[in-house]
Amino acid sequence: MTVRFSRSCQDASTTPPESLKLKRALGVRDVTFFMVTAGCSVQWATTAAAAGPSSLLVWVFGGLGMFLPLAICVVFLAARYPEEGGLYVWSERAFGPFIGFMTGWTYWASNLPFLTSLLYFAAGSALFWSGHRGAAVDASQTYFICFSLAALGIVTVLNLRGLGSAKWLNSVGAASRWLEALLLVVLAVAICRSFGAATSITRHTVVPGFQLAQITFWAAIAFAWTGPEAASFMGDEIRDPRRTVPKAFTIAAPMIAAMYLLSTASVLVSIPPERSTALYGLMDAIGADAVRLQVDWLIPIAALLVVVDRLASVGVWLGAVARLPFVAGLDRHLPGSFARIHPRYGSPTVAIWTQTGIIAVFVFFGQAGTSVKGAYAVVVDMMVVATMLPFLSLFASAIKLSGGAAAPGQARIPGGRVTVIVTALFGLATTVAAMVLAFVPPPDEAHPRIAVLKIAGVTATLLLVGIAVYLAGTARARRLAARLP
C-alpha cells in the first residue's frame, strides 16, 4: 500500500519523498506469534521466582492491573485507528503532535536498553552450552559485549530485509520459547515426583510480603505484562488490522499468562529462590534438574533454545520500534531520511541502522561501573521507568478517544466506553506504581547510588533530548513552510 507522506505536516513540505510502499505481510498467525514473542519471556519468570512463591500471586495481580487494561485499550484503539505507529498516532489524535511525538520517542528510546538486556540474557544462556555453570559465573564483560554485538548484527540484517524475512525468526523464536518452557515444566514435574520441590508452595507462602527484597521486582512484573501493543506499530503492514489485532490478542493472551505462571512455578520447584537470578536463573533451573535426573545432555539443547528465543525477541523489537521513528520522519519531527524505506524490502533502513548503533553504545554503557549482574539489573530498571512513560499517554488516550461512533468493522468491547475508561484508570495506577518502584535498587546491588543515578540520569536525558528533537523538527517544518510560494 502507499503510505501518505505526513499526517500533521503535509503542508510544510514542497514534495514528499519517494513513493512509500509498505507490504501487508502479517496475518493472524504472524501477529499472534509476534505478540507471544514480544509479550512474554521466561527471563521474567526467573526474576519473579527470586522473590519466592508469593510471586505467583503477584503475577495474577500484575495481569489484572496491567495486562487486562492494556489488552482492552489496545484492542479498542487498534480497531478504531489501525494506522502505522500505534500509540504514537493514538496519542497524537488525543493530545496533539507534541504528546504524540514524546509518547513515540520515549517508547522507542526506552526499548534500546531493553534490547541490551535481551542480548545480555542470550549471552549468559549461551555459556551453558558447555553444560557447566562455572563457565557462566566466570564470564568476563568482554565476552558479554562481543556476543551481544555479534547477535545484534544478525538480527539487524534480517530486519533490513523486511518483515517477510524477519518474521521467520519470530516464528522460530516462538516455537523455541514454548519448547524451553515445556522442557522446564516437564523437568520440574519429574523433580517434584522424584525428590520433592526445592521451594515450599503453600497457601501461606504465596501471600506477598512487603519487605524491600520482595517488592523491588514488582515494577519488572508490571513491565513484563507489556509488549503485545507493539504489533499495532505495524498497522499498515497487517492484513485487515481491525479484525486481526483483536483475534491475535485473544489467542496470545492465555498463552502469555500460562507461560509466566507455569515457568515461575517450575523454577521454584527446581531451585530455591535465593539461587534464581534474572541473568542465569532459567538455565540454572534446567541445569540443576537435568543433573539430578541424569539427563545432562539436555543442558546444551536448552541453552540453544533460550538463545534462539532471545535473538527472536531482539529481532521482533528491533523491527517493531523502528516504525516509530519512521512515522516521526513522515511527520517531519525527525529528518526526512527516517521516512525512507528500502525500495526492494520495504524496511525503514535509516531507523533500523540508527537503533543498531545506539544499542551498540548501550551494550558498552551497561557494563560501566558495575558487575555483569549489576549491568543487567541497571538496564532492566532503566527500561522499566522509561518504557512506562508512554503507557501513561496510551491509557489517557484510550479515555479521551473512547467516545464517538464506532468505526466500520471495529471490535466490540463488552461494556463499551465504561469498560475502556475503568480499565484505563487501573492501567494508569499500575503504571505510576511501577515507575516509582523501579527507582528502588535491589538489596544485593553493590553500588545502589550509581544504579539510581543511572536510572534517573538516563530518564531525564531521554526526555530532554526528545524535547530538543521535537523543537528542532518543528523549526525545520516551519522553514520548509516559509519557502512555499
N, C-alpha and C positions, 0 to 999 in steps of 0.2 A: 504494500500500500504506500501511498505518498503521504508523508507527514507534513503538515503545514509548518511554515518556517518559524512562526512565533505566535504565541497567544496574546502576550501583553505588549510587545514592542514591534509589531509588524511595520508600523508607520515610521519607525526610527531607522529603517534600513533602506537603501536605494534598491538593491536587488538581493534576493535570497541566495544562499549558497547553492551548490549543485543539488539536483533533484535528490531528495532523501527517500530511499526505499527501505522499508522495514518489512521483513518477511514474517507472516503469521505461521510460525513453525511449531507452536506449542499447543497440544490438545489437552484433554482432561488428564490422561495418564502422565504426560510430561509435567504438567503443573502440580499434580499430586506428588510425584517423585521430588519435584523441586521443593515443595512445602515440607515434606518429610526430611529431606536433606538439610534444608535451611532452618527448619523449626525444631529439631531435636538433636541432641548429641549425648552420647554416653559419657563424655567427659564431665558433664554436669551431674551425672549420677554419682561419680566418684567424689565430686565436690560436696554433694549433699550427704553421702554416706559418711564423710568425715565428721559430721555433726551427730551421728548416731541414728537410731531408729526413729526418732522424732522427725527426721527429715521427710519421712513418708507422708506424714500429715501436713507438713509444710508444703510438699508438692501439691497436695489437694487444695490447700488454701491459696497457693500461688496460681493454680489453674483457674479457680473461681474468681480470684481478684484481678488476674492479668489476662490469661488466655481466653476466657469466655468473653469478657468485654472486647478484647482485641478482635476475636473472630466475628462477633456480631457487627462491630463498627466497620471492619474491613469488608465484609460481605455486603453490607449496606452501601458503603461508599464506592466499592469497586463495581457494583451492579449499576449504580446511578451514574457514575463518572468513570467509565472504563478507558482512561487515557494513559498514554505513556507518561511515567513519572509518579504515579500513585499518590502517596501522601504529599508530595511536592505540589501537585496541581490541586489536590483537595484543600490544602492549607491556603493556597493562593486564591482559590474561589471563595473561601470563607473569610479570610482576613487580609487579603491584598498581596501584592508582589513581594514586599519585604519579608513578611512572615513566611510566605511560601518558599522564598529562597533560603531563609535561615533554617527552616524545617528540613529542606533537602540537604542543605550544607552540613548541618550537624549530624544527620543520619549518615551521609556519605563519609564525612571525615572521621566520625567515631568508629566506623566499621574498619578503618585501616588498622588500628591496634587490635581489633577483634581478629582480623585475618592473621595478624602476627601471632596471636595466642594459638590459633589453629595450627600454624606452622610449627610452633614450639611443641605442641602436643603430638603432632605427627613425628617430629624428630625424636622425642622421648620414647614413643612407642616403637619406633624403628630399632632402637637399641636392644630390644628384646628378641630380635631375630637370632641372637646368639643363644637364647634360652637361659641367660643368666642375668639376674637383676643387677649384679655388681657392675656390669658394663654401663648401665643407666646411671647408677649412683656416681660413677667416676667420670662421667661425660663432661667435657670442657665446654666453655662458652663458645669457643671457636667451632666446635662440631655443630652446635645448635645454629650458629649463624650460617655456616656453609650449607647445611642440609636445607635450611629454610629458603635460602636464595635459590638453590637448585630446584626445589619444588615449586617455588614461585614462578620461575622461568617456564616450567612445563605448563602450568595452568594458564599463564598469560598467553602463550602461543595458541592453546586451544580456544580461548575466548576471542582472540584476534580473528580466528577462522569462523566466527559466528556461532549462533545458538545451535545451528544444525550439527556442528562438530562438537561443541561443548556439552550438549545435553547427553551424549552417550556416557561421559564421565559421571554426570549426575545420576544416571540410571545405575551404572556400576557401583557408584558410591552408596546409593540407597540399598542395593542388594547386599553390599558388604556390611552396611550398618546392621541390617536385620540378621545376617549370619553371625556377626560378632556378638550381638545381643542374645541370639538363640544359643550360641556356644556358652556364653556367660551363664545363662539361666540353667541350661542342662547340667553344666559342671556344678553349679551351686546346689541343684536338687540332689545330685549324686553325693556331694559332700555332706549335705544335711542328713541324708539317709544312712551314710556310712560312718560319719564321725560326729555329727551334730553341728549346729550353727556356731560360727565364731562370735556372733552377737546375739544377745537375747532380745527377741522381738515380741513384746507382750503389750497388753492394753495400757500398762503403766509406762513402759519405756517409749511408746510412740507419742506421748504427750510432750509437746515442745516446752523447753525451758527458756528462760530469758537472760541467761548468763551471756557475757560478751562472746565467749567462744562459740555459742550456739546461734547467735543472731547475726554474726558477721556475714554468713553465707546467704542470708535471706535475699539480699539485693541481687546476688548472682542467680538465685532461683527465679526471681521475677523476670530477670533478663532472659533466662533460659526458655521461658514460655513465649518469647517473641521470635520472629523470623518469617513465618508464613506470609506476613504482609508484603514481603519483598517481591512476591510474584506479581503484585499489582504494578510494580515499576515497569513491567513489560507489557502493559495493556494493549499496545498496538502490535504486539508480536504474539498474542494469544488468540486462537480461533474462538470466536463467539465469547468474548470475555465476560459478558453479563451473566451467562449461564455456566461457563467453565470454571470461573473462580469459586462461586459458591459450591458447586459439585465437588471440586478438588478439596476445598476446606472441609466439607462434610466427611470425605473419605480419610483425609490426612489426620484430622483431629484425634480420633480414638487411637490411631496408630502412634501418634506422638505421646499421648498420655500413657499408653501401655508401655512404650519404650522406657520412659522415665521411671515409672513405678516399679516395673519388673527388674530393670537394671540396678536401681538403687537397692532393692531388697536382696538381689543376688550378690552384690558387692558386700553387703552387711553380713550375709551368710558366709561368705568366703573368707573375709579378713576382718579383724577388729577395726573400729572407727579410727583409732589413732594411727593405723597403718595406711589408711586411704588418703591419698593426696591427689590434688587436681591434675598434676602432671603425670604421675605414674600409677595412680590407683587402679585404673582399669586393667592394665597389664599385670600389676601385682596380684589382683584378684584371680585373674585367669591363670597366671603362672603358679600361684600357690595351690589352686585346685588341681591343676594338671600334674604337679609334682606329687601331691598326696595320692592321687588316683593312678599314678604311674603311667601317665599319657603325656610325657614331656614333649613329644613330637608335635603336640597341638600348639605349643607356645609360639614358634615361628609363624605358623599359619594364622594364628590370632593377630600377631603383630602386623602381618601383611594386610589383613582385613581392616585393621584400625588405620593404618597408613593410607590405604586407598580411600577409606571413608573420609578421613580428614582432608585429603587432597581434593576430593569431590566437593567438600564444603567450601574450601578456598575457591575452587573454580566457580561454584554457584554464586557465592557472594561477590567475587570479583566482577563477574559479568552483570549481575543484577544491579549493584550500586553504581556501575558505570553509566546506567541510564539516567541517573540524577544529574551529573554534570552535563550529559548530553542534552537534556531538556533545558538546563540553565543556559547552555550555549545557544539553543534555539531562541530563548528569551533575551539573549544578549546580556545576561547578568555575568556570564563568563565570555571570554573571547570566542569569536565565531568558529575558531578551529575545533572547539569542543563539539560542535554540531556536525562535524564531518563524519561520514561513515565510509567504510571500505566499499569500493564500487562492486566488488565481487561477493564478499562475505556478509555485507550489511552490518558490520560491527562498528561501534564508536571507538575508533582506534586511538585517538588522542586521549580520550577519557581513560581508556584501559592502560595505556602506557604511563600516563600521569600517576594513576593509582599504584602501578607496579613500582615506580620509582620511589614514591612516598613510603610504601610498605617496606621496601628495602632499607630505608632510613630507620624506620621503626624497629626493624629486626636488630639493628645495632644499638639504637637508643634504649630498647627494653632491657638490654644486658648491662647497661652502665650503672655502676654504683651499687650493685646488689648481686645476689647469687642467681643461679639459673631458676631455682624455685621461686625466689623473690621476684625475678623479672616476669615470670608467668603471672604471679599474683597481681603485680602492678598493672600489666597491660589489661588484665581482666577487669580490675577496678576502674581503670581509665575508660574502658569501653562501656561499662555499666552506666556511669554518670552521664557521659556524653550521648550515648545511644538512647537513654531515657528521655532526653530533652525533646526530641521530635515527637515522642508519644504524647507529650502534653498538648502539642498542636493537633495531633491526629484525633485524640479524643474530643478536644474542644471543637474541632471542625465537624465531627460527627454530630455534636449537639446543635451547632449553628445550621448545618445543612440538612437537618432531619425533617424540616418542614417541606411543604411544596408537594406537587404531584409526582407520582412515581414515573420513572422512565419506562418506555415500552420494553417488556421482557425482563424487568427488574425483579430480582428475587424478593419474595415477601418475608419480612421479619415478623414472627409472631408477637403480637402486642404493638406492632407498629412503632410510632415515634416515641412512645413512652418507654418501650424496651430499650431503644437506642440511647435515649438520654440517661436512663438509670444506670445501664451498664457502662456507659462512657464516664459517668461520675465515679463509679467504682474503679474504673481503669485509671482515672486521674489520681485518685487517692493512693492506689498501689504504686503508681509511677513516682509520686513525690516521696513516699516512704522508702522506696528502693534507692533513690538518689541520695537521700540522707544517710542510709546505712552503708552505702558504697564508700563513704569517706572514712569509715571506721576500719583501721588496719587490723588484720588478723592477729591474734595473740602471739603467734610464733614469728611474726615479721621482725627480722633483725634490725631493720632501720625504719621504724614507723614514721618518723618525721619526714624522711626522704620520700617515703611512699605517699604520704598525704600531700606533700608539696608537689610531687609529680602529678598527682590526680588533679589538684586544684589548678596548678600552673597550666597543664595541658588543656583543661576545660576552658579556663579563661582565655588562653591564647586562641583556642578554636573559635570562640565567639567573636573575639576582636578581629581576627583575620577574616572571618565570614562577613562581618560588618564592612570592613575595608574593601573586600572584593565586591560586595554589593554596591557600595558607593562608587567604586571605580567603574563598574558596569553601567550604572545609571548615568554617570558623566559621559561615558563613551556613547551611550544611546542618544543622549542629548546632542552631542557633537555631530553624530550622524544625521539626526533630525534637522539640525541647523543648516546642513549642506543641501537639503532638499529644496528644489525650486519653489 
